């Protein structure tokens, strides 16, 4: 039993560490790889223990409804292949849950205590790489520590979770020097990320823990306040508010918050129009066509809204019910951490990071005294379980290779292995503009993503080379329609109008030429109307040159206006 316990702790802890170390790589590849490792660990533990441990029945209801919502989203979205990848994300998380259920709750708690050490390791690595220019850009974004996440806000949440676990699990026998070092390291790391959301939740976390501690209460409060004041002094002396001092810029008028509000507004509009969901990255698919502000994001910076967009209202209800049940069942530190994650989910997309998801799943009360786990004896020859798990791993491995091929620029290999990922098709079309193949590749991309401006731009270039300016102008108009905030699309449209008018005049077709001149002259007015339609929020985050045409476009417009 001791051997099984040691092995289970090593396997689970190793998986938790790997989830962070691999986080810098592509998200889907990390997810597939961790899913394979979870399945392998699951088989190894059930084989050694001759039994399978399953969670209590009521804990299955929420995830099952979420899965049903995902399946419905596959049917309702134009991008069926990408939506299937969203289901596979749930499968990978399910494999991890099966794996951790084979580990006792006491061992899982011990594994949670690794998070402070992992967090400190990231901060120390950041300290080293900060002074090495070649490595600094791999761990920092605009002087903010991003670590292996390469996204400072996600790292800020991870370090905050680690800090709460460290302080909450403090024991008298714990080496005080080591505790103080980790305490300071994690707090400094949180400030170094510049994550305002993590800072805003750090303050109530300090109060929450101080209220529950007796001997360390005064120390905790005074030490935390001293560190906070030191960073205030740093800002006062240096004027630097990009990293350690970014918390002093917390405001309801900050550009990042306004951008989020616009993004949430657009996401809500999309959800109302598509209540059954759009599948994984469905919002990304439609973003350029529906956005009402000059932002560019992969996710809506709100995990709750993102879940509704990906899995539909049905999936959202399942997930929300599951969270509420967990909060009802869970106690003390884990409940507080679930609340913390739940609050940050309103302003960020941290649940897109598999390492955060694994920590979240470790906090779930999969079994309690009132709802014990279900133990199923393992058959003598569990061939069915082994075969099913092996097939699942082979499928995930295949997709991992396809995703890594895309990550390394081998888009055609990736498409050959999984042809239903519209983003890979878009990257391939952008990187290889071989004229003869553009129409077929662009049309296939539009089948999977009807709103993709890259496809329409490629088609406009193709027809321009064929001197078919009617089609070139038509496709360029669609590119403008589906990404009005990218004024390079207007530049392309004006260029094709100019070439088309010259060609029509050379052919003696003055009727077509005059029609295009009239449409060309209407573009500045169209741009003015577009700018006037922007509300105060959108204008507040627009850069000074956001709505400017190129010099060549202005020359073309001026030339035909004179004529």
LUMBA-942009 format. One line per 5 residues: for each residue x, y, z of C-alpha. Coordinates in pm, 1 decimal, always signed. Last residue first. Layout:
% LUMBA-942009
X Y Z; ...
//
This chain:
% LUMBA-942009
-1142.4 +6345.8 -6290.1; -1020.9 +6526.0 -5979.5; -1199.8 +6271.0 -5756.1; -1036.8 +5994.0 -5957.1; -686.7 +6113.8 -5872.8
-764.5 +6203.3 -5509.5; -900.3 +5854.3 -5436.5; -598.7 +5687.8 -5598.9; -356.9 +5915.0 -5410.3; -533.6 +5849.2 -5079.0
-510.6 +5475.1 -5138.5; -136.9 +5505.3 -5213.9; -80.6 +5707.2 -4896.3; -241.0 +5431.2 -4688.7; -582.6 +5477.4 -4529.1
-628.4 +5584.7 -4169.1; -882.5 +5456.2 -3915.7; -656.3 +5327.8 -3637.1; -390.7 +5600.5 -3674.7; -470.1 +5772.9 -3344.4
-523.5 +5443.4 -3165.0; -876.2 +5334.3 -3077.4; -937.1 +5247.6 -2710.7; -1156.6 +5547.3 -2623.4; -1327.8 +5543.1 -2963.7
-1478.0 +5201.0 -2895.2; -1609.2 +5303.8 -2554.0; -1755.0 +5631.8 -2681.1; -1954.2 +5463.6 -2955.7; -1839.7 +5406.6 -3311.3
-2106.5 +5487.4 -3569.6; -1932.1 +5813.4 -3655.2; -1624.5 +5618.2 -3763.1; -1826.7 +5389.8 -3990.5; -2012.7 +5684.9 -4139.4
-1678.7 +5853.6 -4214.3; -1547.5 +5531.6 -4369.3; -1854.1 +5504.8 -4593.8; -1810.1 +5866.7 -4698.0; -1447.8 +5794.2 -4789.2
-1562.1 +5482.8 -4985.3; -1829.9 +5655.4 -5195.9; -1577.1 +5785.7 -5450.1; -1476.1 +5427.6 -5527.0; -1837.4 +5321.5 -5587.9
-1885.3 +5608.9 -5835.1; -1554.6 +5530.4 -6004.0; -1662.0 +5165.1 -6024.8; -1986.0 +5256.8 -6201.5; -1801.6 +5498.5 -6430.8
-1555.7 +5225.4 -6533.4; -1834.9 +4974.4 -6593.1; -2017.8 +5215.2 -6824.8; -1692.8 +5336.8 -6983.8; -1606.7 +4994.9 -7127.3
-1350.0 +5106.6 -7384.5; -1118.1 +4816.6 -7304.8; -852.0 +5058.4 -7174.5; -1121.7 +5233.0 -6970.5; -1226.4 +4901.4 -6813.1
-865.6 +4809.1 -6733.7; -792.5 +5147.4 -6572.8; -1114.7 +5126.3 -6368.2; -1029.2 +4773.9 -6252.9; -678.9 +4873.5 -6149.9
-808.6 +5162.5 -5942.1; -1094.6 +4957.5 -5793.4; -845.0 +4684.2 -5709.7; -626.3 +4935.5 -5523.5; -926.1 +5082.0 -5339.2
-1029.9 +4733.1 -5222.5; -677.0 +4648.9 -5109.3; -649.7 +4971.1 -4908.7; -991.6 +4908.9 -4753.7; -870.1 +4565.2 -4641.3
-555.7 +4725.2 -4498.9; -802.0 +4924.7 -4289.6; -846.2 +4630.3 -4053.0; -1136.7 +4744.3 -3833.7; -1393.1 +4650.7 -4099.1
-1306.4 +4282.1 -4089.0; -1589.1 +4074.0 -4238.9; -1732.8 +4347.2 -4459.1; -1390.2 +4466.7 -4571.9; -1290.9 +4113.4 -4680.3
-1631.7 +4080.4 -4846.9; -1566.8 +4396.5 -5046.6; -1229.1 +4251.9 -5152.2; -1410.9 +3945.2 -5285.0; -1642.2 +4161.5 -5499.7
-1355.6 +4380.3 -5619.4; -1153.6 +4079.0 -5733.7; -1461.0 +3919.4 -5894.2; -1533.0 +4224.4 -6109.8; -1161.0 +4283.5 -6156.0
-1097.4 +3960.7 -6344.2; -746.7 +4053.7 -6456.7; -637.8 +3698.7 -6364.5; -383.3 +3843.9 -6120.9; -664.9 +4049.0 -5965.9
-877.9 +3733.9 -5948.3; -611.3 +3562.8 -5734.8; -554.2 +3868.7 -5514.6; -928.6 +3896.1 -5448.2; -939.8 +3523.9 -5366.1
-658.9 +3561.0 -5111.9; -832.6 +3858.6 -4952.1; -1158.2 +3664.2 -4931.0; -985.5 +3372.0 -4760.7; -807.1 +3598.9 -4512.7
-1135.5 +3774.6 -4433.1; -1285.1 +3457.0 -4277.9; -1658.6 +3491.2 -4214.9; -1773.9 +3165.5 -4377.4; -1538.4 +2956.8 -4160.4
-1539.4 +2584.4 -4241.9; -1679.4 +2620.8 -4593.8; -1481.7 +2942.7 -4629.8; -1156.3 +2752.7 -4574.0; -1249.1 +2507.3 -4848.7
-1320.4 +2800.4 -5081.0; -980.8 +2954.1 -5001.2; -794.7 +2628.0 -5068.8; -971.4 +2562.1 -5398.5; -933.3 +2920.5 -5522.8
-570.4 +2970.1 -5406.5; -414.0 +2661.8 -5566.5; -308.1 +2813.3 -5896.5; -170.6 +3131.0 -5740.1; +66.2 +2982.4 -5487.2
+1.7 +3217.2 -5193.8; +163.3 +2997.4 -4929.0; +198.5 +3148.4 -4580.7; -143.1 +3313.2 -4554.1; -324.6 +3014.8 -4706.3
-147.9 +2772.9 -4470.8; -226.2 +2988.2 -4166.4; -593.8 +3003.7 -4270.4; -608.1 +2628.5 -4326.7; -454.7 +2574.5 -3982.4
-719.5 +2804.1 -3833.4; -999.0 +2619.1 -4012.5; -918.9 +2287.1 -3842.7; -1116.2 +2023.5 -4034.7; -839.7 +1859.8 -4239.7
-680.0 +1661.0 -3955.0; -381.0 +1450.2 -4062.8; -357.2 +1595.9 -4414.4; -420.5 +1942.0 -4273.3; -128.2 +1906.4 -4030.9
+101.6 +1786.4 -4306.8; -7.7 +2080.8 -4521.7; +54.3 +2321.3 -4234.4; +412.7 +2224.2 -4161.9; +486.0 +2557.1 -3988.3
+626.2 +2415.8 -3664.8; +301.9 +2475.7 -3471.3; +99.3 +2319.9 -3751.9; +305.8 +2001.5 -3736.4; +268.7 +2010.6 -3357.7
-109.2 +2011.1 -3401.2; -106.7 +1715.4 -3635.5; +129.7 +1525.7 -3402.6; -101.9 +1596.6 -3109.0; -402.4 +1488.5 -3316.6
-244.1 +1148.9 -3385.2; -144.4 +1112.9 -3020.0; -500.6 +1189.4 -2911.2; -631.5 +919.0 -3141.0; -370.2 +670.3 -3023.0
-452.3 +753.0 -2660.3; -824.7 +692.3 -2715.3; -751.0 +362.6 -2885.7; -534.8 +262.1 -2589.0; -806.7 +357.5 -2339.5
-1066.0 +148.7 -2524.6; -826.3 -147.4 -2557.4; -721.0 -138.8 -2191.5; -1077.0 -105.2 -2063.1; -1202.5 -386.4 -2287.2
-912.4 -616.3 -2200.9; -976.1 -591.4 -1827.4; -866.7 -953.8 -1776.6; -933.3 -1043.0 -1415.7; -1206.1 -782.6 -1394.3
-1132.4 -479.3 -1173.4; -1356.9 -443.2 -870.8; -1564.6 -122.7 -884.4; -1535.6 +135.1 -606.6; -1786.8 +422.6 -597.8
-1673.3 +733.0 -416.0; -1861.2 +850.9 -110.6; -2136.9 +1113.8 -117.5; -2211.4 +1208.3 +243.3; -1853.2 +1147.5 +354.0
-1733.4 +1330.3 +45.4; -1617.5 +1233.9 -305.1; -1521.5 +1431.2 -613.7; -1480.6 +1741.4 -400.6; -1321.2 +1956.7 -677.6
-993.2 +2129.7 -591.4; -781.7 +1889.8 -798.9; -999.9 +1969.9 -1100.5; -914.5 +2341.1 -1067.1; -544.6 +2260.8 -1045.2
-575.9 +2057.0 -1365.7; -767.7 +2341.4 -1535.4; -495.1 +2592.6 -1445.9; -229.7 +2367.0 -1603.7; -455.4 +2321.1 -1907.2
-463.6 +2690.7 -1985.1; -792.0 +2789.2 -2153.0; -935.9 +2818.7 -1803.0; -731.0 +3137.2 -1761.7; -957.5 +3331.1 -1999.0
-1002.1 +3652.0 -1800.6; -1244.9 +3893.3 -1636.6; -1536.2 +3683.1 -1507.3; -1315.1 +3374.2 -1463.2; -1124.1 +3573.1 -1201.3
-1428.5 +3542.9 -973.2; -1464.8 +3166.2 -1023.9; -1093.1 +3105.7 -966.4; -1110.1 +3291.4 -635.3; -1432.9 +3115.2 -533.9
-1271.3 +2778.9 -611.1; -968.4 +2884.8 -407.5; -1190.3 +2983.0 -114.4; -1372.8 +2649.0 -132.2; -1041.6 +2466.5 -136.0
-915.9 +2656.8 +168.2; -1219.7 +2590.8 +390.0; -1483.4 +2347.0 +267.7; -1625.3 +2192.2 -47.8; -1977.5 +2051.3 -77.9
-2174.3 +2368.9 -145.3; -1898.8 +2522.7 -355.4; -1879.1 +2202.5 -559.2; -2256.9 +2199.6 -615.0; -2243.0 +2560.7 -732.2
-1961.2 +2474.7 -973.1; -2151.0 +2176.6 -1119.8; -2467.8 +2379.6 -1165.4; -2265.0 +2643.6 -1350.1; -2106.1 +2380.6 -1576.4
-2438.2 +2217.2 -1666.1; -2612.0 +2551.4 -1720.9; -2326.8 +2662.4 -1947.5; -2346.2 +2339.2 -2146.5; -2716.2 +2394.8 -2214.6
-2663.4 +2764.5 -2292.8; -2414.1 +2670.8 -2562.0; -2087.6 +2479.3 -2533.0; -1837.4 +2722.0 -2686.8; -2025.9 +3049.9 -2646.3
-2159.9 +2957.0 -2301.5; -1814.5 +2842.3 -2189.7; -1662.4 +3165.0 -2321.1; -1918.2 +3371.6 -2130.0; -1812.1 +3206.4 -1805.9
-1445.8 +3219.7 -1905.0; -1454.1 +3595.3 -1960.8; -1165.8 +3745.9 -2156.5; -1356.9 +3684.9 -2482.5; -1104.1 +3445.4 -2637.0
-859.9 +3469.6 -2927.3; -840.9 +3848.4 -2912.5; -795.4 +4146.2 -3144.0; -954.6 +4476.4 -3046.8; -1066.0 +4780.5 -3247.5
-1430.1 +4795.8 -3129.7; -1773.3 +4675.5 -3237.6; -1672.5 +4321.8 -3334.3; -1916.4 +4119.2 -3545.0; -1726.2 +4010.2 -3857.2
-1378.6 +4009.5 -3703.0; -1489.6 +3793.3 -3409.5; -1686.7 +3527.8 -3598.7; -1429.3 +3244.3 -3601.1; -1273.1 +3362.3 -3275.5
-1620.4 +3333.1 -3117.7; -1643.4 +2972.9 -3236.5; -1302.9 +2895.1 -3090.1; -1431.4 +2558.7 -2961.4; -1798.1 +2510.7 -3047.7
-2046.1 +2768.6 -3171.5; -2313.2 +2733.5 -2902.9; -2680.0 +2637.5 -2889.7; -2775.0 +2996.0 -2801.3; -2634.2 +3131.6 -3131.4
-2785.0 +3478.0 -3188.9; -2803.4 +3553.5 -2816.8; -2449.9 +3415.3 -2778.7; -2312.8 +3636.9 -3055.3; -2458.4 +3948.0 -2892.0
-2317.3 +3840.8 -2554.3; -1974.2 +3798.3 -2712.0; -1993.4 +4145.2 -2863.4; -2076.9 +4300.7 -2527.8; -1809.5 +4093.7 -2356.2
-1549.8 +4216.1 -2609.6; -1656.5 +4576.4 -2560.4; -1626.3 +4532.4 -2182.4; -1287.8 +4362.7 -2221.3; -1153.7 +4651.1 -2428.6
-1278.8 +4891.6 -2163.1; -1099.2 +4689.5 -1895.3; -773.7 +4685.7 -2093.7; -794.4 +5058.2 -2160.0; -825.1 +5148.7 -1793.5
-1127.8 +5359.8 -1696.0; -1251.7 +5142.8 -1408.3; -904.0 +5178.5 -1261.5; -609.1 +4973.8 -1140.9; -303.1 +5180.3 -1235.3
-146.9 +5127.7 -889.3; -144.2 +4752.6 -956.8; +101.9 +4802.6 -1242.4; +379.4 +4879.9 -995.8; +568.4 +4554.0 -1017.5
+523.9 +4538.2 -1397.5; +447.7 +4834.4 -1623.5; +398.5 +5105.8 -1360.2; +752.3 +5247.3 -1351.5; +765.1 +5595.2 -1197.0
+1099.4 +5495.6 -1047.1; +1085.8 +5638.2 -693.5; +707.5 +5644.9 -642.3; +656.4 +5310.0 -815.6; +924.0 +5145.1 -600.8
+780.2 +5310.3 -288.5; +442.4 +5152.2 -367.7; +626.3 +4823.2 -418.9; +780.4 +4847.8 -72.2; +441.1 +4938.7 +70.8
+292.5 +4611.5 -58.7; +581.2 +4411.6 +88.0; +535.2 +4579.3 +427.0; +157.0 +4524.6 +412.9; +211.5 +4152.0 +352.7
+457.0 +4127.2 +641.9; +228.0 +4319.2 +876.2; -81.5 +4114.2 +790.7; +85.9 +3775.8 +798.4; +283.6 +3852.5 +1113.1
-24.7 +3972.3 +1298.0; -224.4 +3663.7 +1202.1; +50.2 +3405.0 +1252.9; -59.5 +3284.5 +1598.6; -433.2 +3295.6 +1529.4
-519.2 +3207.6 +1173.4; -869.3 +3199.8 +1023.7; -920.8 +3575.6 +997.0; -569.6 +3617.8 +859.3; -650.6 +3369.4 +581.7
-958.3 +3560.7 +467.8; -792.5 +3901.7 +502.9; -492.0 +3793.9 +297.0; -721.5 +3638.2 +37.1; -930.3 +3958.7 +31.2
-614.2 +4154.6 -67.3; -481.0 +3894.2 -312.7; -806.4 +3905.6 -507.4; -749.3 +4257.4 -641.0; -381.1 +4173.2 -697.8
-467.4 +3869.2 -909.6; -708.2 +4079.3 -1117.5; -445.6 +4352.2 -1157.9; -193.3 +4109.6 -1298.5; +137.5 +4296.1 -1314.4
+315.5 +3961.3 -1330.8; +584.6 +4104.8 -1104.4; +326.2 +4175.2 -831.5; +227.8 +3807.3 -817.2; +593.7 +3702.3 -832.5
+681.9 +3927.5 -539.8; +408.3 +3759.0 -335.1; +527.2 +3413.6 -442.7; +891.2 +3481.6 -356.1; +809.2 +3651.8 -26.3
+606.2 +3357.7 +106.0; +845.8 +3103.0 -44.7; +1137.7 +3261.4 +142.0; +935.5 +3296.4 +462.2; +834.2 +2927.9 +452.1
+1189.5 +2811.4 +383.9; +1316.2 +3013.3 +679.2; +1036.6 +2882.5 +899.9; +1104.5 +2515.8 +836.0; +755.7 +2354.0 +870.8
+712.3 +2192.5 +1212.2; +462.1 +2459.1 +1315.0; +251.9 +2394.9 +1005.8; +151.9 +2626.0 +724.4; -117.6 +2477.1 +499.2
-309.8 +2802.9 +467.0; -0.4 +3010.8 +398.2; +140.5 +2785.8 +125.6; -198.6 +2701.4 -29.2; -291.9 +3071.3 -51.6
+47.2 +3154.9 -206.4; +19.7 +2874.1 -463.1; -326.2 +2986.7 -571.1; -195.0 +3342.1 -606.3; +101.8 +3213.9 -807.3
-131.5 +3034.7 -1050.0; -357.6 +3339.3 -1078.4; -61.8 +3567.0 -1158.5; +66.6 +3310.2 -1408.6; -263.6 +3328.8 -1594.8
-252.7 +3709.3 -1584.5; +106.0 +3723.3 -1713.0; +50.7 +3519.4 -2026.9; +365.3 +3348.2 -2154.5; +242.0 +3052.5 -1948.0
+596.0 +2923.5 -1888.4; +682.9 +3248.8 -1716.8; +468.0 +3551.7 -1792.7; +656.8 +3806.8 -1585.0; +566.5 +4155.3 -1702.5
+844.1 +4359.5 -1865.5; +628.2 +4412.4 -2177.7; +585.7 +4034.0 -2204.5; +842.3 +3830.5 -2014.9; +947.1 +3464.4 -2008.4
+1064.3 +3391.4 -2363.8; +1148.2 +3757.6 -2427.2; +1404.0 +3742.3 -2145.7; +1586.0 +3442.2 -2289.4; +1806.4 +3616.4 -2547.3
+1834.4 +3924.8 -2326.3; +1972.1 +3728.7 -2026.4; +1921.7 +3939.5 -1712.5; +1548.7 +3867.7 -1687.8; +1622.1 +3500.4 -1751.0
+1759.6 +3449.0 -1399.9; +1487.5 +3631.7 -1208.3; +1222.7 +3463.9 -1423.6; +1363.9 +3121.8 -1338.3; +1332.2 +3218.0 -971.5
+968.1 +3319.3 -1028.0; +889.2 +2994.1 -1212.9; +1053.8 +2782.6 -941.2; +860.7 +2971.1 -674.5; +536.9 +2879.2 -849.9
+636.6 +2513.2 -869.5; +717.7 +2517.1 -497.5; +385.1 +2683.0 -413.8; +202.3 +2427.0 -635.8; +360.0 +2120.5 -474.9
+118.0 +2143.5 -180.7; -160.0 +2036.8 -415.7; +16.5 +1700.8 -446.5; -19.2 +1646.0 -71.6; -391.2 +1716.5 -96.5
-419.1 +1461.3 -376.7; -245.4 +1206.8 -155.2; -501.4 +1261.0 +119.4; -787.5 +1233.2 -132.4; -656.5 +892.5 -240.1
-530.9 +855.5 -597.9; -742.6 +645.3 -834.7; -974.1 +945.8 -862.8; -678.0 +1146.7 -998.2; -656.9 +926.4 -1308.2
-1028.1 +924.4 -1386.7; -1028.6 +1303.8 -1346.6; -732.2 +1331.6 -1582.9; -912.5 +1117.8 -1840.7; -1217.4 +1343.8 -1808.5
-999.7 +1650.3 -1871.9; -874.9 +1485.6 -2190.7; -1231.3 +1400.2 -2294.7; -1345.0 +1757.5 -2223.4; -1072.1 +1890.6 -2451.9
-1178.8 +1627.8 -2707.1; -1525.7 +1783.6 -2711.1; -1371.2 +2120.6 -2799.1; -1170.0 +1952.9 -3075.5; -1503.6 +1835.6 -3215.8
-1609.6 +2200.8 -3231.7; -1310.0 +2272.8 -3456.1; -1421.9 +2002.7 -3697.5; -1785.6 +2115.3 -3703.3; -1701.5 +2473.0 -3801.6
-2043.5 +2582.0 -3932.7; -2182.7 +2551.3 -3578.0; -2515.6 +2395.1 -3475.8; -2421.0 +2026.2 -3499.9; -2094.6 +2050.8 -3307.9
-2270.5 +2278.1 -3057.2; -2516.9 +1995.6 -2978.2; -2222.2 +1770.2 -2887.2; -2076.2 +2041.1 -2664.1; -2408.4 +2091.7 -2483.9
-2427.8 +1716.8 -2419.2; -2074.6 +1728.9 -2273.8; -2170.0 +2013.3 -2039.4; -2479.3 +1815.4 -1933.5; -2250.6 +1520.3 -1851.7
-2008.9 +1745.9 -1662.5; -2297.4 +1870.9 -1443.7; -2451.5 +1528.4 -1378.1; -2132.4 +1336.7 -1295.5; -2085.7 +1483.2 -947.9
-2428.8 +1348.6 -849.0; -2306.9 +991.4 -900.2; -2012.2 +1000.3 -660.8; -1674.4 +971.6 -828.4; -1530.6 +647.3 -962.5
-1256.5 +424.7 -820.3; -1147.8 +129.9 -1035.8; -1002.6 -179.2 -874.5; -712.3 -422.5 -896.8; -483.3 -170.3 -719.5
-178.1 -223.7 -941.5; -378.7 -251.0 -1263.5; -603.5 +38.5 -1164.1; -292.7 +250.3 -1102.8; -114.6 +173.3 -1430.6
-425.6 +214.5 -1643.5; -505.2 +556.0 -1490.8; -143.9 +671.4 -1522.3; -148.6 +586.4 -1892.7; -481.4 +765.9 -1942.4
-347.1 +1073.4 -1761.5; -29.0 +1066.9 -1971.4; -234.4 +1052.2 -2291.7; -456.1 +1338.0 -2175.0; -148.6 +1539.9 -2079.8
-17.6 +1498.1 -2434.7; -351.0 +1591.8 -2590.4; -386.4 +1904.4 -2374.2; -28.4 +2017.8 -2432.0; -72.9 +1979.1 -2807.4
-399.0 +2175.4 -2792.9; -242.7 +2463.7 -2601.0; +64.4 +2507.5 -2821.2; +389.4 +2517.0 -2626.1; +468.6 +2746.6 -2338.2
+250.7 +2533.9 -2109.1; +486.2 +2238.4 -2131.9; +663.8 +2313.8 -1804.9; +335.3 +2394.1 -1631.9; +144.9 +2077.6 -1727.7
+465.3 +1882.9 -1667.9; +464.1 +1981.6 -1300.4; +104.2 +1867.3 -1248.9; +174.9 +1542.1 -1433.1; +478.5 +1477.8 -1214.7
+273.6 +1540.2 -901.8; +9.8 +1292.0 -1016.0; +263.8 +1024.4 -1105.2; +478.1 +1076.8 -796.9; +175.8 +1074.3 -564.7
+38.7 +758.9 -725.3; +377.0 +587.5 -702.3; +421.4 +672.6 -335.4; +71.5 +553.9 -246.6; +109.8 +231.0 -442.1
+438.9 +164.7 -263.0; +284.8 +235.4 +78.7; +0.0 +0.0 +0.0
//
